[in-house]
Amino acid sequence: MQHRKLRVTADKTQKKKAGKRREPVQARSTETRAKILDVAYNVFAEKGYDTANTRDIAAAAGVTHTTIRYHFGSKDELWRETVRQMFARTRAELELSEEDLNQPAEERMKRYLRKYVYYCARNSNHARIMIAESVRGGERLNWIATNFIRPGHESILSLAKGALADDIDETAVISLLYSVVGMCHLPFVLSKEVKALYDIDIASKEAIETHIETVIRLLFKN
C-alpha cells in the first residue's frame, strides 16, 4: 500500500512538471505566431501580396520558413490571418463607449472621427494593404469586402443616421464615406512626403489633433 501511495504521488509530481514545461512552450508558440503576423503586416503593406514572400517574412521575424508553414500553412493563409488581425484591431480601436453612443448624432460622429484619425495615424499600413488590393482587384479583395468592409460600412452608416441630410441619395453617401476615409488616412500614408516637403511629423500628437480639428471643421458647420 505504501509503495502504491508513493507511486501515485510520483505520477502526480511528474504530471505537474510536464504541465509546467508545456506552458512556456505554448506561450512561446503564441509569441512566435504574433511576431510573424506583425512582420507580415509590414511586409504585405510595403511589398504587396504578389511581391512579398514567406522566406523574407520568416527572416525578418527571426524564425525558419518551416515555422511559418507550421503556423499558417501557406502565404495565402498567412495573408488572410494578417488581414483578419488588422480588422480585429480596427474594431477594437474604433469601438464607442455607451456614453459615446448616447450622444446626439453629430457629436457621436465627431467622437468616432477622433478615434478613426488616431487609428489611421497608428496604422497607415492598413490603407497601404487596402489600396494595393483595390488596385489589383480579384478574389482577395472580394473576400475582404464581403467579410470586413461591408459590415464596417453598415456600422458607420448606422452611426451617422441623423447627422446626414434626409434627402441625400445613396451614391452621394458612398462618395462622402470614401472621401472621409481618404481624408483621414492619406496624410499618414504619405507621411514621408509631408516630412520631406514641409518638415512636419504628421504622426505627432500635435499634428494628429490638428488634423482631427480640420476634418471635423470640413464636415460639420459647428
Stockholm file with secondary structure:
# STOCKHOLM 1.0

chainA/1-222         MQHRKLRVTADKTQKKKAGKRREPVQARSTETRAKILDVAYNVFAEKGYDTANTRDIAAAAGVTHTTIRYHFGSKDELWRETVRQMFARTRAELELSEEDLNQPAEERMKRYLRKYVYYCARNSNHARIMIAESVRGGERLNWIATNFIRPGHESILSLAKGALADDIDETAVISLLYSVVGMCHLPFVLSKEVKALYDIDIASKEAIETHIETVIRLLFKN
#=GR chainA/1-222 SS CHHHHHHHHHHHHHHHHHHHHHHHHHHHHHHHHHHHHHHHHHHHHHHHHHHCCHHHHHHHHTSCHHHHHHHHSSHHHHHHHHHHHHHHHHHHHHCCCHHHHTSCHHHHHHHHHHHHHHHHHHCHHHHHHHHHHHHHCSHHHHHHIIIIIHHHHHHHHHHHTTTSCTTCCHHHHHHHHHHHHHHHHHHHHTHHHHHHHHCCCTTSHHHHHHHHHHHHHHHCCC
#=GC SS_cons         CHHHHHHHHHHHHHHHHHHHHHHHHHHHHHHHHHHHHHHHHHHHHHHHHHHCCHHHHHHHHTSCHHHHHHHHSSHHHHHHHHHHHHHHHHHHHHCCCHHHHTSCHHHHHHHHHHHHHHHHHHCHHHHHHHHHHHHHCSHHHHHHIIIIIHHHHHHHHHHHTTTSCTTCCHHHHHHHHHHHHHHHHHHHHTHHHHHHHHCCCTTSHHHHHHHHHHHHHHHCCC
//
